[in-house]
Amino acid sequence: MGFDRKSILDKINKLLALSNSPNANEAKSVAKQASDLIQK
């Protein structure tokens, strides 16, 4: 799977925006996904 840097950064930004969700479970889930992508 070849993702370019811009698409990865776009995905991270979208996930971080969703991490402000009032739904605590959703916010926690997307924050973890963003963190996992950042660590890759």
PDB file with SEQRES, HELIX, SHEET and CRYST1 records, atoms N, CA, C and O in Angstrom:
SEQRES   1 A   40  MET GLY PHE ASP ARG LYS SER ILE LEU ASP LYS ILE ASN          
SEQRES   2 A   40  LYS LEU LEU ALA LEU SER ASN SER PRO ASN ALA ASN GLU          
SEQRES   3 A   40  ALA LYS SER VAL ALA LYS GLN ALA SER ASP LEU ILE GLN          
SEQRES   4 A   40  LYS                                                          
HELIX    1 AA1 ARG A    5  LEU A   18  1                                  14    
HELIX    2 AA2 ALA A   24  GLN A   39  1                                  16    
CRYST1    1.000    1.000    1.000  90.00  90.00  90.00 P 1           1          
ATOM      1  N   MET A   1       0.842  -1.170   0.000  1.00  0.00           N  
ATOM      2  CA  MET A   1       0.000   0.000   0.000  1.00  0.00           C  
ATOM      3  C   MET A   1       0.887   1.231   0.000  1.00  0.00           C  
ATOM      4  O   MET A   1       1.602   1.471   0.972  1.00  0.00           O  
ATOM      5  N   GLY A   2       0.857   2.007  -1.054  1.00  0.00           N  
ATOM      6  CA  GLY A   2       1.718   3.165  -1.138  1.00  0.00           C  
ATOM      7  C   GLY A   2       0.969   4.466  -0.938  1.00  0.00           C  
ATOM      8  O   GLY A   2       0.385   5.004  -1.879  1.00  0.00           O  
ATOM      9  N   PHE A   3       0.985   4.964   0.266  1.00  0.00           N  
ATOM     10  CA  PHE A   3       0.366   6.252   0.550  1.00  0.00           C  
ATOM     11  C   PHE A   3       1.422   7.327   0.477  1.00  0.00           C  
ATOM     12  O   PHE A   3       2.541   7.140   0.955  1.00  0.00           O  
ATOM     13  N   ASP A   4       1.075   8.450  -0.116  1.00  0.00           N  
ATOM     14  CA  ASP A   4       2.032   9.546  -0.111  1.00  0.00           C  
ATOM     15  C   ASP A   4       1.882  10.344   1.176  1.00  0.00           C  
ATOM     16  O   ASP A   4       0.878  10.237   1.881  1.00  0.00           O  
ATOM     17  N   ARG A   5       2.889  11.138   1.462  1.00  0.00           N  
ATOM     18  CA  ARG A   5       2.946  11.890   2.719  1.00  0.00           C  
ATOM     19  C   ARG A   5       1.734  12.809   2.895  1.00  0.00           C  
ATOM     20  O   ARG A   5       1.192  12.922   3.994  1.00  0.00           O  
ATOM     21  N   LYS A   6       1.313  13.462   1.813  1.00  0.00           N  
ATOM     22  CA  LYS A   6       0.185  14.395   1.907  1.00  0.00           C  
ATOM     23  C   LYS A   6      -1.101  13.676   2.295  1.00  0.00           C  
ATOM     24  O   LYS A   6      -1.854  14.171   3.133  1.00  0.00           O  
ATOM     25  N   SER A   7      -1.358  12.532   1.705  1.00  0.00           N  
ATOM     26  CA  SER A   7      -2.600  11.820   2.032  1.00  0.00           C  
ATOM     27  C   SER A   7      -2.581  11.323   3.478  1.00  0.00           C  
ATOM     28  O   SER A   7      -3.619  11.293   4.139  1.00  0.00           O  
ATOM     29  N   ILE A   8      -1.410  10.937   3.965  1.00  0.00           N  
ATOM     30  CA  ILE A   8      -1.303  10.503   5.359  1.00  0.00           C  
ATOM     31  C   ILE A   8      -1.554  11.685   6.292  1.00  0.00           C  
ATOM     32  O   ILE A   8      -2.276  11.555   7.281  1.00  0.00           O  
ATOM     33  N   LEU A   9      -0.957  12.839   5.978  1.00  0.00           N  
ATOM     34  CA  LEU A   9      -1.164  14.030   6.808  1.00  0.00           C  
ATOM     35  C   LEU A   9      -2.622  14.474   6.779  1.00  0.00           C  
ATOM     36  O   LEU A   9      -3.165  14.892   7.801  1.00  0.00           O  
ATOM     37  N   ASP A  10      -3.257  14.386   5.614  1.00  0.00           N  
ATOM     38  CA  ASP A  10      -4.684  14.726   5.511  1.00  0.00           C  
ATOM     39  C   ASP A  10      -5.521  13.810   6.407  1.00  0.00           C  
ATOM     40  O   ASP A  10      -6.422  14.266   7.110  1.00  0.00           O  
ATOM     41  N   LYS A  11      -5.212  12.524   6.371  1.00  0.00           N  
ATOM     42  CA  LYS A  11      -5.943  11.554   7.195  1.00  0.00           C  
ATOM     43  C   LYS A  11      -5.747  11.859   8.680  1.00  0.00           C  
ATOM     44  O   LYS A  11      -6.704  11.836   9.454  1.00  0.00           O  
ATOM     45  N   ILE A  12      -4.499  12.146   9.076  1.00  0.00           N  
ATOM     46  CA  ILE A  12      -4.213  12.475  10.475  1.00  0.00           C  
ATOM     47  C   ILE A  12      -4.996  13.716  10.894  1.00  0.00           C  
ATOM     48  O   ILE A  12      -5.587  13.744  11.974  1.00  0.00           O  
ATOM     49  N   ASN A  13      -5.001  14.740  10.045  1.00  0.00           N  
ATOM     50  CA  ASN A  13      -5.733  15.973  10.368  1.00  0.00           C  
ATOM     51  C   ASN A  13      -7.229  15.712  10.530  1.00  0.00           C  
ATOM     52  O   ASN A  13      -7.859  16.264  11.433  1.00  0.00           O  
ATOM     53  N   LYS A  14      -7.796  14.883   9.671  1.00  0.00           N  
ATOM     54  CA  LYS A  14      -9.220  14.551   9.781  1.00  0.00           C  
ATOM     55  C   LYS A  14      -9.504  13.783  11.069  1.00  0.00           C  
ATOM     56  O   LYS A  14     -10.502  14.032  11.746  1.00  0.00           O  
ATOM     57  N   LEU A  15      -8.614  12.845  11.398  1.00  0.00           N  
ATOM     58  CA  LEU A  15      -8.796  12.084  12.631  1.00  0.00           C  
ATOM     59  C   LEU A  15      -8.696  12.986  13.856  1.00  0.00           C  
ATOM     60  O   LEU A  15      -9.473  12.852  14.802  1.00  0.00           O  
ATOM     61  N   LEU A  16      -7.729  13.908  13.831  1.00  0.00           N  
ATOM     62  CA  LEU A  16      -7.580  14.821  14.962  1.00  0.00           C  
ATOM     63  C   LEU A  16      -8.802  15.724  15.106  1.00  0.00           C  
ATOM     64  O   LEU A  16      -9.206  16.047  16.223  1.00  0.00           O  
ATOM     65  N   ALA A  17      -9.388  16.130  13.993  1.00  0.00           N  
ATOM     66  CA  ALA A  17     -10.605  16.939  14.050  1.00  0.00           C  
ATOM     67  C   ALA A  17     -11.742  16.127  14.673  1.00  0.00           C  
ATOM     68  O   ALA A  17     -12.512  16.651  15.479  1.00  0.00           O  
ATOM     69  N   LEU A  18     -11.845  14.862  14.304  1.00  0.00           N  
ATOM     70  CA  LEU A  18     -12.889  14.000  14.868  1.00  0.00           C  
ATOM     71  C   LEU A  18     -12.646  13.698  16.344  1.00  0.00           C  
ATOM     72  O   LEU A  18     -13.579  13.357  17.071  1.00  0.00           O  
ATOM     73  N   SER A  19     -11.399  13.823  16.785  1.00  0.00           N  
ATOM     74  CA  SER A  19     -11.097  13.513  18.190  1.00  0.00           C  
ATOM     75  C   SER A  19     -11.742  14.521  19.140  1.00  0.00           C  
ATOM     76  O   SER A  19     -11.754  14.309  20.353  1.00  0.00           O  
ATOM     77  N   ASN A  20     -12.276  15.616  18.596  1.00  0.00           N  
ATOM     78  CA  ASN A  20     -12.999  16.593  19.412  1.00  0.00           C  
ATOM     79  C   ASN A  20     -14.486  16.270  19.512  1.00  0.00           C  
ATOM     80  O   ASN A  20     -15.277  17.083  19.991  1.00  0.00           O  
ATOM     81  N   SER A  21     -14.855  15.091  19.060  1.00  0.00           N  
ATOM     82  CA  SER A  21     -16.253  14.663  19.084  1.00  0.00           C  
ATOM     83  C   SER A  21     -16.791  14.629  20.512  1.00  0.00           C  
ATOM     84  O   SER A  21     -16.074  14.258  21.441  1.00  0.00           O  
ATOM     85  N   PRO A  22     -18.050  15.015  20.686  1.00  0.00           N  
ATOM     86  CA  PRO A  22     -18.659  14.906  22.017  1.00  0.00           C  
ATOM     87  C   PRO A  22     -18.856  13.445  22.450  1.00  0.00           C  
ATOM     88  O   PRO A  22     -19.041  13.163  23.635  1.00  0.00           O  
ATOM     89  N   ASN A  23     -18.817  12.536  21.498  1.00  0.00           N  
ATOM     90  CA  ASN A  23     -18.925  11.110  21.806  1.00  0.00           C  
ATOM     91  C   ASN A  23     -17.559  10.626  22.304  1.00  0.00           C  
ATOM     92  O   ASN A  23     -16.614  10.538  21.520  1.00  0.00           O  
ATOM     93  N   ALA A  24     -17.449  10.317  23.575  1.00  0.00           N  
ATOM     94  CA  ALA A  24     -16.166   9.969  24.191  1.00  0.00           C  
ATOM     95  C   ALA A  24     -15.522   8.742  23.552  1.00  0.00           C  
ATOM     96  O   ALA A  24     -14.307   8.713  23.355  1.00  0.00           O  
ATOM     97  N   ASN A  25     -16.323   7.732  23.227  1.00  0.00           N  
ATOM     98  CA  ASN A  25     -15.763   6.524  22.620  1.00  0.00           C  
ATOM     99  C   ASN A  25     -15.190   6.815  21.241  1.00  0.00           C  
ATOM    100  O   ASN A  25     -14.107   6.341  20.899  1.00  0.00           O  
ATOM    101  N   GLU A  26     -15.919   7.593  20.453  1.00  0.00           N  
ATOM    102  CA  GLU A  26     -15.437   7.955  19.119  1.00  0.00           C  
ATOM    103  C   GLU A  26     -14.170   8.799  19.224  1.00  0.00           C  
ATOM    104  O   GLU A  26     -13.207   8.568  18.493  1.00  0.00           O  
ATOM    105  N   ALA A  27     -14.168   9.759  20.117  1.00  0.00           N  
ATOM    106  CA  ALA A  27     -13.009  10.634  20.285  1.00  0.00           C  
ATOM    107  C   ALA A  27     -11.773   9.826  20.665  1.00  0.00           C  
ATOM    108  O   ALA A  27     -10.689  10.050  20.125  1.00  0.00           O  
ATOM    109  N   LYS A  28     -11.934   8.898  21.582  1.00  0.00           N  
ATOM    110  CA  LYS A  28     -10.803   8.071  22.019  1.00  0.00           C  
ATOM    111  C   LYS A  28     -10.304   7.191  20.873  1.00  0.00           C  
ATOM    112  O   LYS A  28      -9.098   7.043  20.676  1.00  0.00           O  
ATOM    113  N   SER A  29     -11.222   6.619  20.133  1.00  0.00           N  
ATOM    114  CA  SER A  29     -10.871   5.732  19.030  1.00  0.00           C  
ATOM    115  C   SER A  29     -10.096   6.463  17.934  1.00  0.00           C  
ATOM    116  O   SER A  29      -9.061   5.980  17.474  1.00  0.00           O  
ATOM    117  N   VAL A  30     -10.593   7.616  17.522  1.00  0.00           N  
ATOM    118  CA  VAL A  30      -9.913   8.331  16.437  1.00  0.00           C  
ATOM    119  C   VAL A  30      -8.602   8.940  16.915  1.00  0.00           C  
ATOM    120  O   VAL A  30      -7.665   9.067  16.126  1.00  0.00           O  
ATOM    121  N   ALA A  31      -8.511   9.319  18.181  1.00  0.00           N  
ATOM    122  CA  ALA A  31      -7.246   9.832  18.715  1.00  0.00           C  
ATOM    123  C   ALA A  31      -6.188   8.731  18.673  1.00  0.00           C  
ATOM    124  O   ALA A  31      -5.029   8.999  18.357  1.00  0.00           O  
ATOM    125  N   LYS A  32      -6.577   7.500  18.989  1.00  0.00           N  
ATOM    126  CA  LYS A  32      -5.640   6.370  18.928  1.00  0.00           C  
ATOM    127  C   LYS A  32      -5.219   6.103  17.491  1.00  0.00           C  
ATOM    128  O   LYS A  32      -4.043   5.852  17.225  1.00  0.00           O  
ATOM    129  N   GLN A  33      -6.169   6.155  16.563  1.00  0.00           N  
ATOM    130  CA  GLN A  33      -5.833   5.936  15.151  1.00  0.00           C  
ATOM    131  C   GLN A  33      -4.834   6.981  14.666  1.00  0.00           C  
ATOM    132  O   GLN A  33      -3.871   6.650  13.974  1.00  0.00           O  
ATOM    133  N   ALA A  34      -5.060   8.234  15.026  1.00  0.00           N  
ATOM    134  CA  ALA A  34      -4.146   9.308  14.632  1.00  0.00           C  
ATOM    135  C   ALA A  34      -2.774   9.075  15.240  1.00  0.00           C  
ATOM    136  O   ALA A  34      -1.758   9.231  14.562  1.00  0.00           O  
ATOM    137  N   SER A  35      -2.738   8.706  16.499  1.00  0.00           N  
ATOM    138  CA  SER A  35      -1.469   8.440  17.177  1.00  0.00           C  
ATOM    139  C   SER A  35      -0.716   7.300  16.496  1.00  0.00           C  
ATOM    140  O   SER A  35       0.496   7.379  16.296  1.00  0.00           O  
ATOM    141  N   ASP A  36      -1.439   6.246  16.145  1.00  0.00           N  
ATOM    142  CA  ASP A  36      -0.813   5.109  15.465  1.00  0.00           C  
ATOM    143  C   ASP A  36      -0.220   5.524  14.124  1.00  0.00           C  
ATOM    144  O   ASP A  36       0.881   5.098  13.776  1.00  0.00           O  
ATOM    145  N   LEU A  37      -0.938   6.349  13.371  1.00  0.00           N  
ATOM    146  CA  LEU A  37      -0.425   6.817  12.079  1.00  0.00           C  
ATOM    147  C   LEU A  37       0.806   7.702  12.255  1.00  0.00           C  
ATOM    148  O   LEU A  37       1.758   7.609  11.480  1.00  0.00           O  
ATOM    149  N   ILE A  38       0.784   8.551  13.266  1.00  0.00           N  
ATOM    150  CA  ILE A  38       1.913   9.445  13.514  1.00  0.00           C  
ATOM    151  C   ILE A  38       3.160   8.633  13.850  1.00  0.00           C  
ATOM    152  O   ILE A  38       4.264   8.987  13.438  1.00  0.00           O  
ATOM    153  N   GLN A  39       2.987   7.554  14.591  1.00  0.00           N  
ATOM    154  CA  GLN A  39       4.126   6.738  15.003  1.00  0.00           C  
ATOM    155  C   GLN A  39       4.716   5.931  13.858  1.00  0.00           C  
ATOM    156  O   GLN A  39       5.868   5.504  13.944  1.00  0.00           O  
ATOM    157  N   LYS A  40       3.961   5.711  12.794  1.00  0.00           N  
ATOM    158  CA  LYS A  40       4.473   4.956  11.640  1.00  0.00           C  
ATOM    159  C   LYS A  40       5.442   5.776  10.920  1.00  0.00           C  
ATOM    160  O   LYS A  40       5.998   5.335   9.914  1.00  0.00           O  
TER     161      LYS A  40                                                      
END                                                                             
